[in-house]
Amino acid sequence: MRRFIAVAGLVGSFVFVAFTGWGEASVRGEAHAASTIPLRILKARDGEVLALAVVRIHGRRFPFLIDTGSSKTLVDDALARQLHLKTVGKPIKVTGVGCSEGARNVRLKNWSIGGQPLPNIVATSSVIAGADGHAFGLLGSDVLSKFGTISIDYGHAALTLG
């Protein structure tokens, strides 16, 4: 979790400025063909790099960090509140590199990326440092793995879902 908190700190407030005006995905061919989703690539002076994509939830657009190293999708508490996401079960404790904190599970459905429907899941919701009350999330391997193959093209700022 600390790793994500540090990443969210890098994102800071300029993610939300950079988020406006993004294009939508271009879906090629059949429903099962690969989809290419535009990314916003952010680079910090210290070498950290973030890839953000537009995720639609209940028809509204939100920036999500693409994190293949995260086993679970995470939504900031502000996003969970804004969308009135239903809590599932009791509060939980999530553990990251060097820390643990309280969180809750929430049901996430009616969402998509680049026109591709995403599966209904139970995501983790907690406060993300650096979010400053803005709604956003982290798209983890629990969802990305459903596509079988993914590739991130940093040079062309594109995510391809296979």
N, C-alpha and C positions, 0 to 999 in steps of 0.2 A: 504494500500500500504506500509506503514511503516513496517508492520509485514513481508511482503515479502522482503522488502529491508534488514531488519535485518537477515532474513533467507539467503538471497543471500550473505550477508557479512560472515555468518558462512561457506557457501560453499566455498567462496574465490577461489583461483586459484587451490587448490588441487582437486576440482571436475573434472577439465578438464584433469588432470593426471589420476585420478581414472577411468575416463570414457572409456579410451581405453581398448580394449580386452574383453569387456562384451560379454556374450553369448546372443544368440537369444532366443526367447520364445519357449516353447514346447506347441504346440497346440494339445489337446487331442480330439479324436473322430471326430464327425461331425462339420459342420460349426457353429452350434448353441451351441456346447458344451463349457464348460468353458475353458478359456485359462490361462495359468500360465506364467507370465512374470518375468524374473529375475530382482531384484532390487539391487541397491547399497545403503546400509544403512550407513549414516554418523552420528557420535555422537560427540557432542561438550563436552568439560569439564564441562560446566554449565548445562548440561542435555538436551539441544536441540537435536532433532533427525530429520534427513531428509531422505526421501526415493526418490531415483532417478531411472528413467527408460529410456531405449533407445526408442526414437521416431524416425521413419523414415519419412522424408519429401522430396518428389521428389527423393527418393532413397538414400538420405544421412542421416547419423545417428547423432542425437543430444540428449544431456541429458535434461530431463524434470523432475522437481520436481513434485511429486504427492501431490496435496493439495486439499483434500476433503472440506476444509473450504473456498476455493476460489470459488465464484460463476461463474467466467469467466476465460477462458484460457488466458494466457499472454505469449507473446514472446518478447524477448529483441530486441531492435531496431537493434542491430548488426545482429541478425538472420533474421529479416524482410528485411534488406538491402541485406544481402548475398543471400537470396532466391528470391529477387525482388518481394516480396509479394505486391499485389495490394492494395492501400489505398482505403477504402470505406468511403465515406462521408467526413465531415469536422472534424478538430481536436476536441478532446473531453477532458474532465477533469475527471480523475478517483480519487476516494476517498477511502482511507483505514483508518486504525486506526490512528487518530490524524494528518492526512495530506491529501493533494490533490495535483495532478500534472497534467501537460499536457500529452496527449497521442493521439494515432490515432487508428482507427480500420483498420484491414487488413484481407484480405480473405485468409483462410488457407484451402487448399485442397490437394489431392494426398498425404495423410499421413496415417501412421499406427503405431500401437504398438503391438509388438509380433505377427506380421502377421495378426492382426485384423485391417481391414480398419477403419479409424476414419471418422466421418461425416464431410462434408464441413461446415465450420463455419466462422463467423466473430469474430476474436480474437482481443484482445487489444495488442498494441505494445507500449512499452515505454522503457526508459533506466532503466536497473536493476543495482542498486549499487552492486559492488562486482563482476560484470560479467567481468570487465576488457577487454571489447571488444570481448569476446568470445560469440558465439551464443548458447543460450539455452532458455528454457522456463519453464512455470509452467502449468501443466495439471489440469484444474479446474473441478468443478462439472457439468458445462455445457456439457462437453464431457463424463466424468465418469458416469454420470447418465444414459446415453444411454445404458449402459450395464445391467441396472436393479440392479444387485448385484455385489459389488466388495468387496474384502477383502485384507488387507495388513497383511502379516505374517512377522513380523520383525525378528523373530527367524530364519526363513529359507530364508529371503531376497527375498520374492516373492509377486507379485501382482496377484490376481486371478480375472478375469473378468467373471461374470456370464452369 
